[in-house]
């Protein structure tokens, strides 16, 4: 069973940057796609960025241009570079992965990102 572990969250001021990492305990090469979700207090979890094993990326409108998703198969790690952060980006960020499924079946525990105004 592959485990996913997020890191890189923290407290940052408006306009600042953070880079989140998602390290897998096994090879990520076999994942069809990986993604970042986030859940703000009182809100549903939302998909904000995804990347396929061919490198195709997709973003929610709320983070497009400001966030960049990437993956380094050799390191079994996925990243989320977050720039121009806003207070509305405050949430717990989760990484997820799917393998031979349309649903994301593998999840990390989450990392807190707090953007102060």
LOFI-585483 format. One record per residue (C-alpha): residue in one letter; y, z, x. Coordinates in nm, 3 decimals. Example, Ala and Ser with C-alpha at 12.3 -4.5 7.8 and 13.67 -1.06 7.14 Angstrom:
LOFI-585483
<r><r>A</r><yy>-0.450</yy><zz>0.780</zz><xx>1.230</xx></r>
<r><r>S</r><yy>-0.106</yy><zz>0.714</zz><xx>1.367</xx></r>
//
This chain:
LOFI-585483
<r><r>X</r><yy>0.000</yy><zz>0.000</zz><xx>0.000</xx></r>
<r><r>X</r><yy>0.332</yy><zz>-0.108</zz><xx>0.149</xx></r>
<r><r>X</r><yy>0.608</yy><zz>0.149</zz><xx>0.146</xx></r>
<r><r>X</r><yy>0.978</yy><zz>0.067</zz><xx>0.144</xx></r>
<r><r>X</r><yy>1.237</yy><zz>0.302</zz><xx>0.294</xx></r>
<r><r>X</r><yy>1.610</yy><zz>0.252</zz><xx>0.255</xx></r>
<r><r>X</r><yy>1.872</yy><zz>0.380</zz><xx>0.496</xx></r>
<r><r>X</r><yy>2.238</yy><zz>0.328</zz><xx>0.574</xx></r>
<r><r>X</r><yy>2.401</yy><zz>0.477</zz><xx>0.268</xx></r>
<r><r>X</r><yy>2.688</yy><zz>0.719</zz><xx>0.286</xx></r>
<r><r>X</r><yy>3.049</yy><zz>0.787</zz><xx>0.198</xx></r>
<r><r>X</r><yy>3.309</yy><zz>0.519</zz><xx>0.268</xx></r>
<r><r>X</r><yy>3.667</yy><zz>0.454</zz><xx>0.163</xx></r>
<r><r>X</r><yy>3.776</yy><zz>0.167</zz><xx>-0.059</xx></r>
<r><r>X</r><yy>3.780</yy><zz>-0.153</zz><xx>0.142</xx></r>
<r><r>X</r><yy>3.525</yy><zz>-0.027</zz><xx>0.391</xx></r>
<r><r>X</r><yy>3.184</yy><zz>-0.163</zz><xx>0.484</xx></r>
<r><r>X</r><yy>2.828</yy><zz>-0.041</zz><xx>0.502</xx></r>
<r><r>X</r><yy>2.501</yy><zz>-0.203</zz><xx>0.596</xx></r>
<r><r>X</r><yy>2.189</yy><zz>-0.092</zz><xx>0.415</xx></r>
<r><r>X</r><yy>1.844</yy><zz>-0.140</zz><xx>0.563</xx></r>
<r><r>X</r><yy>1.509</yy><zz>-0.152</zz><xx>0.390</xx></r>
<r><r>X</r><yy>1.218</yy><zz>-0.101</zz><xx>0.626</xx></r>
<r><r>X</r><yy>0.867</yy><zz>-0.185</zz><xx>0.514</xx></r>
<r><r>X</r><yy>0.557</yy><zz>-0.009</zz><xx>0.643</xx></r>
<r><r>X</r><yy>0.379</yy><zz>-0.342</zz><xx>0.659</xx></r>
<r><r>X</r><yy>0.456</yy><zz>-0.709</zz><xx>0.688</xx></r>
<r><r>X</r><yy>0.724</yy><zz>-0.842</zz><xx>0.454</xx></r>
<r><r>X</r><yy>0.624</yy><zz>-1.197</zz><xx>0.526</xx></r>
<r><r>X</r><yy>0.377</yy><zz>-1.187</zz><xx>0.237</xx></r>
<r><r>X</r><yy>0.641</yy><zz>-1.088</zz><xx>-0.017</xx></r>
<r><r>X</r><yy>0.753</yy><zz>-1.374</zz><xx>-0.237</xx></r>
<r><r>X</r><yy>1.092</yy><zz>-1.212</zz><xx>-0.274</xx></r>
<r><r>X</r><yy>1.283</yy><zz>-0.896</zz><xx>-0.197</xx></r>
<r><r>X</r><yy>1.586</yy><zz>-0.756</zz><xx>-0.369</xx></r>
<r><r>X</r><yy>1.849</yy><zz>-0.489</zz><xx>-0.388</xx></r>
<r><r>X</r><yy>1.915</yy><zz>-0.303</zz><xx>-0.710</xx></r>
<r><r>X</r><yy>2.164</yy><zz>-0.031</zz><xx>-0.780</xx></r>
<r><r>X</r><yy>2.207</yy><zz>0.234</zz><xx>-1.045</xx></r>
<r><r>X</r><yy>2.539</yy><zz>0.399</zz><xx>-1.112</xx></r>
<r><r>X</r><yy>2.563</yy><zz>0.732</zz><xx>-1.297</xx></r>
<r><r>X</r><yy>2.504</yy><zz>0.680</zz><xx>-1.668</xx></r>
<r><r>X</r><yy>2.422</yy><zz>0.311</zz><xx>-1.626</xx></r>
<r><r>X</r><yy>2.108</yy><zz>0.105</zz><xx>-1.615</xx></r>
<r><r>X</r><yy>1.962</yy><zz>-0.018</zz><xx>-1.290</xx></r>
<r><r>X</r><yy>2.094</yy><zz>-0.364</zz><xx>-1.210</xx></r>
<r><r>X</r><yy>1.977</yy><zz>-0.641</zz><xx>-0.981</xx></r>
<r><r>X</r><yy>2.255</yy><zz>-0.728</zz><xx>-0.738</xx></r>
<r><r>X</r><yy>2.096</yy><zz>-0.948</zz><xx>-0.473</xx></r>
<r><r>X</r><yy>1.765</yy><zz>-1.115</zz><xx>-0.397</xx></r>
<r><r>X</r><yy>1.612</yy><zz>-1.323</zz><xx>-0.122</xx></r>
<r><r>X</r><yy>1.295</yy><zz>-1.530</zz><xx>-0.129</xx></r>
<r><r>X</r><yy>1.052</yy><zz>-1.579</zz><xx>0.157</xx></r>
<r><r>X</r><yy>1.210</yy><zz>-1.921</zz><xx>0.211</xx></r>
<r><r>X</r><yy>1.551</yy><zz>-1.762</zz><xx>0.253</xx></r>
<r><r>X</r><yy>1.705</yy><zz>-1.856</zz><xx>-0.077</xx></r>
<r><r>X</r><yy>1.953</yy><zz>-1.594</zz><xx>-0.192</xx></r>
<r><r>X</r><yy>2.107</yy><zz>-1.502</zz><xx>-0.523</xx></r>
<r><r>X</r><yy>2.379</yy><zz>-1.254</zz><xx>-0.615</xx></r>
<r><r>X</r><yy>2.522</yy><zz>-1.082</zz><xx>-0.917</xx></r>
<r><r>X</r><yy>2.877</yy><zz>-1.191</zz><xx>-0.991</xx></r>
<r><r>X</r><yy>2.999</yy><zz>-0.838</zz><xx>-0.926</xx></r>
<r><r>X</r><yy>2.901</yy><zz>-0.853</zz><xx>-0.558</xx></r>
<r><r>X</r><yy>2.915</yy><zz>-1.224</zz><xx>-0.480</xx></r>
<r><r>X</r><yy>3.118</yy><zz>-1.302</zz><xx>-0.167</xx></r>
<r><r>X</r><yy>3.145</yy><zz>-0.934</zz><xx>-0.073</xx></r>
<r><r>X</r><yy>2.773</yy><zz>-0.859</zz><xx>-0.015</xx></r>
<r><r>X</r><yy>2.520</yy><zz>-1.046</zz><xx>0.197</xx></r>
<r><r>X</r><yy>2.144</yy><zz>-1.005</zz><xx>0.176</xx></r>
<r><r>X</r><yy>1.920</yy><zz>-1.097</zz><xx>0.466</xx></r>
<r><r>X</r><yy>1.573</yy><zz>-1.031</zz><xx>0.595</xx></r>
<r><r>X</r><yy>1.420</yy><zz>-1.015</zz><xx>0.940</xx></r>
<r><r>X</r><yy>1.049</yy><zz>-1.078</zz><xx>0.902</xx></r>
<r><r>X</r><yy>0.973</yy><zz>-0.991</zz><xx>1.265</xx></r>
<r><r>X</r><yy>1.115</yy><zz>-0.642</zz><xx>1.206</xx></r>
<r><r>X</r><yy>0.976</yy><zz>-0.608</zz><xx>0.853</xx></r>
<r><r>X</r><yy>1.326</yy><zz>-0.522</zz><xx>0.740</xx></r>
<r><r>X</r><yy>1.570</yy><zz>-0.641</zz><xx>0.478</xx></r>
<r><r>X</r><yy>1.944</yy><zz>-0.577</zz><xx>0.491</xx></r>
<r><r>X</r><yy>2.242</yy><zz>-0.563</zz><xx>0.261</xx></r>
<r><r>X</r><yy>2.579</yy><zz>-0.604</zz><xx>0.429</xx></r>
<r><r>X</r><yy>2.845</yy><zz>-0.468</zz><xx>0.196</xx></r>
<r><r>X</r><yy>3.211</yy><zz>-0.546</zz><xx>0.262</xx></r>
<r><r>X</r><yy>3.532</yy><zz>-0.477</zz><xx>0.070</xx></r>
<r><r>X</r><yy>3.368</yy><zz>-0.188</zz><xx>-0.110</xx></r>
<r><r>X</r><yy>3.518</yy><zz>-0.058</zz><xx>-0.431</xx></r>
<r><r>X</r><yy>3.471</yy><zz>0.269</zz><xx>-0.622</xx></r>
<r><r>X</r><yy>3.271</yy><zz>0.070</zz><xx>-0.880</xx></r>
<r><r>X</r><yy>3.012</yy><zz>0.007</zz><xx>-0.609</xx></r>
<r><r>X</r><yy>2.924</yy><zz>0.377</zz><xx>-0.609</xx></r>
<r><r>X</r><yy>2.556</yy><zz>0.401</zz><xx>-0.698</xx></r>
<r><r>X</r><yy>2.209</yy><zz>0.469</zz><xx>-0.569</xx></r>
<r><r>X</r><yy>2.085</yy><zz>0.152</zz><xx>-0.403</xx></r>
<r><r>X</r><yy>1.719</yy><zz>0.059</zz><xx>-0.414</xx></r>
<r><r>X</r><yy>1.523</yy><zz>-0.206</zz><xx>-0.234</xx></r>
<r><r>X</r><yy>1.235</yy><zz>-0.377</zz><xx>-0.407</xx></r>
<r><r>X</r><yy>0.976</yy><zz>-0.642</zz><xx>-0.336</xx></r>
<r><r>X</r><yy>0.729</yy><zz>-0.855</zz><xx>-0.526</xx></r>
<r><r>X</r><yy>0.412</yy><zz>-1.029</zz><xx>-0.422</xx></r>
<r><r>X</r><yy>0.240</yy><zz>-1.287</zz><xx>-0.644</xx></r>
<r><r>X</r><yy>0.428</yy><zz>-1.143</zz><xx>-0.940</xx></r>
<r><r>X</r><yy>0.742</yy><zz>-1.212</zz><xx>-1.140</xx></r>
<r><r>X</r><yy>0.812</yy><zz>-0.841</zz><xx>-1.146</xx></r>
<r><r>X</r><yy>0.923</yy><zz>-0.626</zz><xx>-0.856</xx></r>
<r><r>X</r><yy>0.629</yy><zz>-0.392</zz><xx>-0.801</xx></r>
<r><r>X</r><yy>0.726</yy><zz>-0.221</zz><xx>-0.476</xx></r>
<r><r>X</r><yy>1.024</yy><zz>0.015</zz><xx>-0.466</xx></r>
<r><r>X</r><yy>1.200</yy><zz>0.237</zz><xx>-0.221</xx></r>
<r><r>X</r><yy>1.330</yy><zz>0.584</zz><xx>-0.298</xx></r>
<r><r>X</r><yy>1.695</yy><zz>0.481</zz><xx>-0.292</xx></r>
<r><r>X</r><yy>1.999</yy><zz>0.558</zz><xx>-0.081</xx></r>
<r><r>X</r><yy>2.331</yy><zz>0.689</zz><xx>-0.213</xx></r>
<r><r>X</r><yy>2.648</yy><zz>0.489</zz><xx>-0.158</xx></r>
<r><r>X</r><yy>2.975</yy><zz>0.656</zz><xx>-0.252</xx></r>
<r><r>X</r><yy>3.306</yy><zz>0.473</zz><xx>-0.232</xx></r>
<r><r>X</r><yy>3.614</yy><zz>0.692</zz><xx>-0.250</xx></r>
<r><r>X</r><yy>3.944</yy><zz>0.567</zz><xx>-0.386</xx></r>
//
